[in-house]
């Protein structure tokens, strides 16, 4: 690993854990040099990478700050949830896709936006399940799908195992008495990390199209947040527009 990669990874982890919160100023270049034992150019390259990822933003005469997230306005679109012999799926176009490698299961701090959606503190440990989905015939990667589950729900259960059995985690959640499951979804865009760009074979400058889906129990408890990332150059979201009732003009 190049030294700037290590500096960037350390800062990224500190932001994920909430050591630096939105609006906070990260240490000055000379402080980061001393902390990591690296050169000024190494620190600058690490900071530039995190700026590209959208985690940091330079402020004139104010140092470099953790970028603040704006409250998003939601555009609601009609979607259906489908089911076949493999379990639930959320788009007919995705039905032929399959995992291109075994899922990676790990415990790590929740990113800030995911922590908010899960209802846990930023940096709280959560279960992470990573999958790379694509065309099983060609091996072409199409989607990175990452599930985040609260620790108190998943620890010590089959949810934390690589193979969760037929139907996957959603069938296991319903078998545990949380069903019938409910889902909601938002569509956002972001700059890819270096790992995301490599996994999806993105050209420089291509943004991520992200579908962030929240799974809730019948009583409204958040059980999972799923972050699906695809090439913003390659994929788009389409939906039908339905005509509503005409309204009378204000008198």
N, C-alpha and C positions, 0 to 999 in steps of 0.2 A: 504494500500500500504506500503510495506517495505521501510525503509528510503533510501536504496540504489537505489530502483526503482525511487524514487523522484529525487535523484541526477542525475541519468542517464537520466531521462526525461527532466530535466532542461538543461543538456548539449546537448542532442539531439535536443532540440528546438533551442538552441543558434546556433548550427551548421546549422540547416535548415534555420534559418533567416539570415545567413551570418555574425553573430557576430564573429564567428571563421571560417575563410576561409581555403581552402586546403593549407597545409604547415604551418599554424599558430600553435603556441604552446599554449595549454590550460593552465589555472592557475595551479600552483604547488599544491601538495597534501595539504599542510598546509593552503594555501589560500582557497581551496575548503572546507576544514574542517571548517574554520572560517565563510565562506560565508553561508554554509548550516547548521552549528551547529551540525555536525555529527563527528563520529570517523574516524580515519585513515583507519580502515578496511572497513568501509562503503564506503568511497571514492574509495578505491582500487577495491571494488567489482563493483561499478558503472562504473569505467573506464574499467575494464575487460570486462563488458558486451558490451560496445560500441566498444571495440577492436574486440570482437567476431562478432559484426554486421558489421565490416569493416569501421566504421566511424573514428576510432582513430588508431594510430600506435605508439608504444614506440620507442624512438630513444636513443641509448646509450649515456649517458651524455648530452642528448639534450632535456630531458623531454618527454612529450607525445604530439604528433602533430595530427592535423586533416589530415587524409590520403588523399594524392593527387591522383586524378584520371588520369589514363593513357588514352591517345587517342586510341580509339579502331579501329582496322582494320575490315571493314565490309565484311562479306561473303554474297553475294546476292543469294537468292534462289527464285524459281518461286512459287508463291502462287496465289490462286484464291479467289475472294470474292463472296460469295453465298447469296441467299436471299430466305426466305420462308415466311409463313404467319405472323411470328413474327418479321421479319425485317432482317437486314444484319447479317451474321455470317461468320467466317473466316476459318473454318476447319470442314469437315464433321464429324470428330470424336466428335466435341464439340456440334453438333446439339441437341443431347438429353439432354444436361446439362440444369439445371434450377437454378434460385436463391433459395438458401436454407433459406434465411431470407430477410426481407425488406432491400432495399438499405439504406446505411447510407450516408447522404448528409451533408456536412459541408464546412465552409470557413477556410482555414489555409495557412500558408506560404508554398510556393513551395519548395520541396527538390532541391538541387543544380542541379542534373542531369536532373530532370524534368523541372526546370526553364530554363535551357539551351535549351532543346528541344522545349519549348513553346515560347522562345524568350523573356522571362521576367527576371527581376532581381532576383537573389536568395533571398528568404525571402518574395517576393511579394505575396500578398494574391491572392489565386486562389480558384475556386470551385472544391471540391473533391467529387467524387461519388464512394463509396465502395460497392462492391458486392461479396458475397461468392457463388460460383457456384459449383454444384455437381450433383450427381445422385438423382433425386427426389423420386425414389422408396425406396432407402436405407438410404438417408440422408448423404451419404459418400461425404465429401468435396474434391473437385478436384482442384479448381482454385480460387485464389483471383484476382479480376479484379477491378482496381482502375483507374477511369478516372479523368484527370486534365484538367480544362477549364479556359481560361483567364477570369479575373473578368469583363473586359469591354464587353466581349461577352455574359456572362451568367447572370450577375446580373439583377434581376427584370424580368427574363424570366422563362418559363416553364422548362428550363434546370436545374434550381435550385430547382425544386420540386421533391419529392420522386417518384411520378408517372408522367412520361413524356408522357404517352399515347402510342398508338399502334406504333410499329416501333422504339420506344426509341429515344435517343438523335440524332441519325443519320438522322432519318426522319424529326425531328424538324429542324435540321441544313439545310437540303435540302429545306424544306418548307420556311425557312427564306431567301432563295436565294443564299446559299453558294454552291449548287451542280452544276454539279455532283461531289460528294466527291471523293478524291483520298487518298490512303493509302500507307504507307511504314512501314517497320518493321525491327528491329534488334533483335537478340537473344543473351542474355548475362546470366551470372550466378553470384550469390552473396550469402553471408551468410544470413540466415533469422533472422529477429528480433524475440524477444520472442513472440510477438503477432502473427506474421506470423506462427511461428512454432506451436503455440497452435491451431490456426484456421485450419491449414492444417494437424494437427496431425503428425508432422514430428518427427522422432527419432533424438536424439542428433547427430550432425555432418552431417546431410543431407543438402545439399545446395539447394538453390532455382534455378529453371530454369525460366528465365524471358523473356517474349516476349513483347518488348516495341514497340507499334504501334503508329504512328503519323498520324492524320487525317488532311488533307488540303482541302481548298476550291478549286474551279476550277482555281482561279488565284494564288494559291500557299500559301495563308494565313494559318498559323497553327491554327487549331480550337480546337484540343484536343490531349492529349497524354494519351494513355491507357497502364497501367503497369499490365500485367497478370503474376501472379506468381504461379508456380506449383512445386511439389516435383521433384528434380533432380534425385532422386533415382527411381522414379516411371514412369516418362515420358521422352521421347526423341523426338527430331525433326528429321524427315526423309524427303527425297526429291529424286527425280529422277535426274540422271546425264545424260545430253545430250552431244553427241559427237559433237564437233565443227569442223570447216573446218581445214584440215591439212595445216600447214604453211611450206613454203620452208625453208630449213636451210640457215643460213647466209653464204654468199660466202666469 
